[in-house]
Every structure is written in structure tokens, then in C-alpha cells.
Amino acid sequence: MKLRKSMSLKLGMAGLLIAALGIAWAATAPIKLLINGKVATTEVRVINGQAYAPISAVAKALNMTVAKTSAGYEMSVPGGTLQVSGAKQGKIGEWLFTGKWRFQVVSVSETNEYTERYYQEGKTKSPSGSGDVLIVVDCKLKNGMKQQASPVLTERMPRNTALADDKGHSYAPMDCDARQKENKIASYEAEPLLPGAQSDFALVFSVPKGTQPKALVFTAFAYPPPQESKEDDVRVTLE
């Protein structure tokens, strides 16, 4: 009888020990932070019910850099046109709202020749040289204001609009294929848009063969162009 009691006691203590170990393991098991379906870090800490993750890990997952400033810490995207101040940021398919305009990148493609689909003259564009190829970025721009407005959609006045590659180079558009109120020579004014109406257009870039597009910066502004710098920039990751 004593032997049975001793065995029962030992088994009970073993059970308690296993349960305690299980609780301890659960408490110390790494907590993951996933960004866009990928593990950014396993060093998440929960303090007073709030989850915290290393800034450096979050920045790396978003292809950004982090630097200490006098105000604290700042995350930014490195390289060339990717550092446009105040730009709204997103990715292909997302609508970005500047407060006046809604902008979307629909698709990105590469071609050796492009015939305009929106501009009334329907011109055919070729690369600038034998070592170049065309990158075509199809876009949409909506009037987000309460009154009719005409956007400026022409390569003759691109402002900050540019394509950036993975090597830190940037390229201005050789063509902005958009319907114009008249034509690109007579005026910078594109087709007027009612509130909520949109313009479909394409930005065409002549770039060296093998270029890997990384991001597009687009400047949205209305006609007539503002005398001061009151344009709205958006930045779209193309990778």
C-alpha cells in the first residue's frame, strides 16, 4: 500500500513538473511579426498588453533604413527619387490619396515599341537608343476634389515624376500617354475631370536594357500649374 501511495505521489509530482515546464515554454516561446506574409522578426515583446518589435527589423522588412535623429528615430527609403519629401507611399494596385487626387499604378510592362492608347494623336514611341528598352507604367488618376479640375499629364512638365531602379538610378518619362483637352503643344491641360471621374494614362520610360524597376514617383497637380511648389507626390513600389 505504501509503495502504491509513493508511486502515485511521484507520478503526481511528475505531472505537475511537466505542466509547469509547458507553461514556462509557452511563456518564453518566440512571438513572430509577419509583414505581408513574411516573418520580419521573432523578437516581439508584449509589455502591459502592448506588442513591440525592433524598429530595425520592421524597416528591413519594408526595404527601408532607420536612423536616429534629434526627434527620435526616422524610417526612410534609401536612394535617389525614393527620398521625395512628403510622398504618399504604396504598392501596385493600391489607391493613394493626396487630399486632392487619387492615384493608382495598374501594371508595369517592358516592350520594344509602344503606340499611344489615350493621347488623341496616337503616336508610336521607340527606345532612345539601341541599348535601351521601354518600361510602360499604366496608371489611373481620379479627381478627389469637390469641383471639376484638369490634371497636368504631360512629359513636358513632369516635375518629380520619375522611375527609379534597384541601382539607385532615376529616369524621367519620355512620354505621358494621356488624353489632352487640346494637344501637348497648345496647352499642358489634360482632359477635365468631374469630381470622382478618372483619367487612364501610361508613363513611358526609355531605360537601359536589364533595368529592374524599383519604384515610381508621380507628381499630381492641376492646370494651371501652381506658381509655388504645391504639388502632391506619391511613391509606388514596383517590385
C-alpha positions in Angstrom: 0.0 0.0 0.0 2.8 2.4 0.9 4.5 1.6 -2.4 1.4 2.4 -4.4 1.0 5.7 -2.5 4.6 6.5 -3.1 4.3 5.8 -6.9 1.1 7.9 -7.1 2.8 10.8 -5.3 5.8 10.6 -7.7 3.6 10.4 -10.7 1.5 13.4 -9.5 4.7 15.4 -8.9 6.0 14.5 -12.4 2.7 15.6 -13.9 2.9 18.9 -12.1 6.5 19.3 -13.2 5.6 18.6 -16.9 2.7 21.1 -16.7 5.0 23.7 -15.2 7.6 23.2 -17.9 4.8 23.5 -20.5 3.7 26.8 -19.1 7.3 28.1 -18.9 7.9 27.1 -22.5 4.7 28.8 -23.7 5.7 31.9 -21.9 9.1 32.0 -23.5 8.2 30.8 -27.0 9.2 33.4 -29.6 6.4 35.7 -30.9 6.6 36.4 -34.6 5.8 39.6 -36.5 4.7 38.9 -40.1 4.7 41.7 -42.7 3.0 40.9 -46.0 3.0 37.2 -45.1 6.8 37.1 -44.3 8.4 36.8 -40.9 10.0 40.2 -40.1 11.2 39.2 -36.6 10.7 36.7 -33.9 11.7 39.2 -31.2 8.3 40.6 -30.4 7.8 41.5 -26.8 4.5 42.1 -25.0 4.6 44.7 -22.3 1.5 45.7 -20.4 -0.6 44.1 -23.2 1.1 46.0 -26.0 3.3 44.2 -28.6 6.7 45.8 -29.5 9.1 44.8 -32.3 12.6 46.1 -33.1 12.5 49.1 -35.4 15.4 47.8 -37.5 13.6 44.6 -38.3 10.4 46.4 -39.4 12.5 48.8 -41.5 14.4 45.9 -43.2 11.1 44.1 -44.0 9.8 47.3 -45.7 13.0 47.8 -47.6 13.7 51.0 -45.6 16.5 52.3 -43.4 16.3 53.6 -39.9 18.3 56.4 -38.4 18.5 58.1 -35.0 17.5 61.8 -35.2 17.2 64.6 -32.7 13.5 63.9 -32.5 13.9 60.2 -32.1 14.1 57.7 -35.0 13.2 58.0 -38.6 12.5 55.3 -41.2 13.1 56.2 -44.9 13.5 54.6 -48.3 17.1 54.9 -49.5 18.3 56.2 -52.8 17.5 58.8 -55.5 13.9 59.7 -56.2 12.8 57.3 -53.4 13.5 60.1 -50.9 10.9 62.6 -52.2 9.8 64.5 -49.1 6.2 64.0 -48.0 5.3 61.5 -50.7 2.4 59.2 -50.0 3.6 55.6 -50.4 2.1 52.3 -51.5 2.4 49.4 -53.9 0.9 48.3 -57.3 -2.9 48.2 -57.2 -3.3 50.5 -54.1 -5.1 53.8 -54.4 -3.1 56.6 -52.8 -4.9 59.8 -51.8 -3.1 63.1 -51.6 -6.1 65.0 -50.3 -6.9 66.2 -53.9 -6.0 63.3 -56.2 -6.3 59.5 -56.0 -3.5 57.7 -57.9 -3.1 54.0 -58.7 -0.4 52.1 -60.6 -2.2 49.3 -62.5 0.6 47.4 -64.1 4.2 47.6 -65.3 5.5 46.1 -68.6 8.5 46.1 -70.9 8.4 46.5 -74.6 10.5 47.5 -77.6 7.8 49.7 -79.1 4.7 51.5 -77.7 1.8 53.0 -79.5 -0.2 55.6 -77.5 -3.7 54.4 -76.5 -5.1 57.6 -74.8 -3.5 60.6 -76.5 -5.5 61.7 -79.5 -2.5 61.7 -81.8 -1.7 58.0 -81.1 2.0 58.3 -81.8 4.4 55.3 -81.7 7.3 55.5 -79.4 10.7 53.7 -79.6 13.6 53.4 -77.2 16.1 56.3 -77.2 18.9 54.1 -78.4 19.8 50.5 -79.4 20.8 49.8 -75.8 17.5 50.9 -74.4 14.1 49.3 -73.8 10.8 50.9 -72.9 9.2 50.5 -69.5 5.4 51.3 -69.5 3.6 52.0 -66.3 -0.2 52.0 -66.6 -1.9 54.3 -64.2 -5.2 55.9 -63.1 -5.8 59.3 -61.7 -9.1 60.3 -60.0 -10.3 63.8 -59.2 -10.7 63.7 -55.4 -11.9 67.3 -55.1 -15.5 68.7 -55.0 -15.1 70.7 -58.2 -14.0 69.9 -61.7 -10.3 70.0 -62.3 -7.9 69.3 -65.1 -4.7 67.4 -64.2 -1.4 68.1 -65.9 -0.4 64.9 -67.6 2.5 65.5 -70.0 6.2 64.6 -70.2 6.7 68.3 -71.0 6.1 69.2 -67.3 6.9 66.1 -65.2 8.0 67.9 -62.0 9.2 65.0 -59.7 7.7 62.2 -61.8 10.4 59.6 -62.4 11.2 55.8 -62.5 13.8 54.5 -60.1 15.7 51.3 -60.5 17.3 48.9 -58.0 20.8 50.5 -58.5 19.7 54.0 -57.4 19.3 55.5 -60.9 16.3 57.5 -61.9 14.7 58.2 -65.3 12.3 61.0 -66.4 9.4 59.9 -68.6 9.9 60.2 -72.4 6.1 60.2 -72.9 2.9 60.6 -70.9 0.2 58.9 -72.9 -2.9 60.7 -71.6 -6.0 62.3 -73.3 -5.5 66.1 -73.6 -8.0 68.9 -73.7 -6.4 70.0 -77.0 -2.8 68.7 -77.5 0.5 68.8 -75.7 1.8 71.7 -77.8 -1.1 74.1 -77.3 -1.5 73.5 -73.6 -0.4 71.5 -70.6 -4.1 70.9 -69.7 -5.3 67.3 -69.8 -8.9 66.3 -70.3 -11.0 68.0 -67.5 -12.3 65.6 -64.8 -15.6 66.0 -62.9 -15.4 65.1 -59.1 -14.8 61.4 -58.8 -14.0 61.0 -62.5 -10.7 59.3 -63.6 -8.1 59.5 -66.3 -6.4 56.4 -67.6 -2.9 57.0 -68.8 0.5 55.5 -69.2 4.0 56.7 -68.4 6.7 55.6 -70.8 10.4 55.4 -69.9 13.4 54.7 -72.1 15.9 52.8 -69.9 19.0 50.7 -70.4 18.3 47.0 -71.1 18.3 44.9 -68.0 17.0 47.7 -65.8 15.0 46.4 -62.8 12.2 49.0 -61.9 12.0 49.5 -58.2 9.7 52.5 -57.6 7.7 55.2 -59.4 7.4 58.7 -58.1 4.5 60.7 -59.6 3.6 64.3 -59.1 -0.1 65.2 -59.3 -1.2 68.7 -59.8 -3.9 70.7 -61.6 -3.9 73.1 -64.5 -2.9 75.9 -64.5 0.3 74.8 -62.8 0.9 76.4 -59.4 3.5 79.1 -59.2 4.8 77.8 -55.9 5.6 74.2 -55.0 2.1 72.9 -54.1 2.1 69.6 -56.0 1.3 66.3 -54.4 3.8 63.4 -54.8 3.1 59.7 -54.5 5.6 56.9 -54.4 4.7 53.4 -55.6 6.9 50.3 -55.0 7.0 48.3 -58.3 8.8 45.2 -57.0 
